[in-house]
Amino acid sequence: MTKDENSGKRPTLKDVALAAGVSVATASYALNDVGSVGGDTRRHVLEVAARLGYRPNLSAKAMRTGKTSAIGLILPDLTNPFFPALAQNVVHAARESAYSVFVTDTQGSHEAERAAAQALIQRGVDGLIWFPINDEDTLADLTGGLPVLVLDRDNPRHDLIQIDVDSGGRMAAERLIRAGHQRIGVISGPTDVRSSRQRSESSAEVLRRHDALAWHLHNAYSFDLEPAVAAAVADGSATALCVGADLIALGAINTLRQRGLRVPEDVSIIGFDNIPYGALAFPGLSTINIPVEEMGIEAVNTLLRRIAKPTESRRRLVFDVTYVERGTVAPPPAA
């Protein structure tokens, strides 16, 4: 056993090179998989490094390269099941490119959003993936030239990844019309978010054309319904609901059950997001699927591209959505 293995001193690159019988440069090339190092030599150096317990000094590497191989992910609410699923896909995609991810939850607070960004910037992240609370650019004075990728919001300064929420809203409304419903309520998320407004407005527009819009109300992205929304859901004025988020839709199902109404026999419901809980509900929630895995992968790829090529033109990618039929849509109850 070597002296370093017994001494408790953290082995250095020089120690690895000495133990492997190679130059420091060759050891560095082998450990970083760069340069013209033969396969046998590289394997030998890696074996020696593992035996010594060598770990690269990331701080020193960051000082040399100006990069930390870390990115930040700022999310508005990790209690909403959509966001842990998104975070998981971002982390997995980043790992494939040898990047680590710092994940933060702002709990719907602009102050927390700014504090999170400041903390991540101070940690030296190479870029940010940001899912803002709303369309307000609260980080404009903080990010400077730092590469930033914005999800599901409008922002003229950064690369964007969005979803085709208009078509999703139309799909939901048209499905309920085809099922025979003529009194359909619309529940949207917060009005200060463009994508939330578009989801519900596209549904409402279809329903108006068919003279089938019973009412249009708003709710926070929450399982708990506002009193006015809960009352409208259960008062019989609508035989079906287009809901702008699965979390709200599941809250509506719970409210209906508490009032003795059945889904879909008495009221049909279509959500939006396709969160994991929707498939586990009984009956399973029919919904509009957002391709969260593809969005997470593309968010990482687009940000890393921006890090590598900071002067490229701004990019905007829009993902298609699809309708997922489960068990919450049926014809309206007989009069």
C-alpha positions, 0 to 999 in steps of 0.5 A: 500500500502506498504512503498516500493511502496510509497518510490520510493526505488527499492524493494529488495528480502528481502522486498519481503520475508518480505511482503510474510511472508517467508524466503529470501531463500524461496522467492529466490527459488520461484522467480527462480522456483528452490528448493522444494517450494510448488505451493501455496507458489510460487504463493503467492511470485510471486503475492507479488513480482509483487505488490511490483514491484520487479525486480531481480538484474541481475548484482548481479545474474551474479556475483553469477553464473558467467552467464548473461543469454545473448548471442551476435549475430554478423551479417555481413549486416542487410540490406540483408533481410536474416539476419533480418530473421535469427536474429528474429529466434535466438531471439525467440529461445533464449527467449524460454530458458530465454536468451536475445540477443544483435544483432550487424551489422558489415556492412562488416567491419573486424574492426567493427566485432572485435569491436562488439565482444569486446563490447559484451565480455565486456558486459559479454555475455555467448557466441557468435553466429557469422556469419563472413564476410568471412572465415577469423578468425578475432576473434581468439585472442579475444574470448579465451575460450568463447563459439562461434557458427559459421554460414555458414563458416569454422572455426576449433576452434568452433561449426559450422552450415552450409548448403548443398550449393553444392546440392543447386547449383546443384538443380538450374542448373538441374532445368534450364537444364530440362526447356530446357536452353542451355546457362546459366549464373552463378552469384556468391557472393564474392569469399572470402567466401567458401559457396559462391564459392561452390554455384556457382561452383556446378552450373557451374560444372553441366552446364559444363557437359551439355555444357550449361555454358554461363559465370560465373561472381561474384557480391557483395551481393547487389541489385546493379549489377557490370557493367560487370555483368549487361552487361552480364545479358542483352546482350542475351548471356544467356537465364537463370541465376543461381544466388548465392543470392536472393538479386543479383537475384532481382537486375538482374530482375531489370536490365533486366526490365530496358533493356526491357527484360521479366522474365521468357519469355526472361530470366529465373532466380533462386536465393538462400536463399529464402528471404521474398522479393523473394516471394513478387516480381512479378513474385515470385522468384524461389529459393533455400530455406535455412531453416533459422528458423531451423538454428536459433533454432539450433544455439541457442541450440548448443551454450547453450549446449556448454555453459553448457558443454564447454569440449564437442567435437566440433560439425558440423551440415549441413542443407539440402536445397530445391528448391522452384518453383515460377514464374521465370523459363520457357522454353527458348524463341524460336529462 
